[in-house]
Each structure stands twice: as C-alpha cells, then as structure tokens.
Amino acid sequence: MESVATRRKLIDLKPEVFRGLSIKAKKRGLTLKKYIENVLEEDSVSSAASVPESVTSPKIVSLIGIAKGADIDWEEERLDYLLSK
C-alpha cells in the first residue's frame, strides 16, 4: 500500500455551518471529517478540470479559480480577460 502525503489545516466553522455539515455527513454515513475531505477533493478536481491545458502559470490558475467561482453574468468575460494577459 502506497502512502500519500497529506496536509493538515485548522479551520473555524460557525455553529450553524458545523451542524449543517454534520447532518449532511450523517445522511451519507460518513464522519464529518471524511465528508469535508470528500467535498474539498471533489471541488479541487472540478476546479482543476475547468482550467485550459495551455494555462500553466500558478498566478493565472489561481485567478481563474476566483473568476470561475463567482456565479455572476460577467464570469466568462472576466475569464477571457484574465486569459488574454
């Protein structure tokens, strides 16, 4: 079995967020920790898949993540602008 390096991060959650995530985790038969790990991994994979292959600069990739995360009308225009630089 191959060991995969992991990183730890302490996060603070509002009580209502904690309760909501706990309920979702329980409905799926998961611990809260495992549920949050799964959600973050899925988000990371879907975000990485939306970056064009020709874009390799970490700064541009992080900006694309910010632009793509916003659910507003000018999202595509912003992305096009960032990619043109």
Protein Blocks (a to p, Z undefined) as FASTA:
>chain_A
ZZdddddddddddfklmmmmmmmmmmnopafklmmmmmmmmmmmmmmmmpcfklmbfklm
mmmmmmmmpccfklmmmmmmmmmZZ
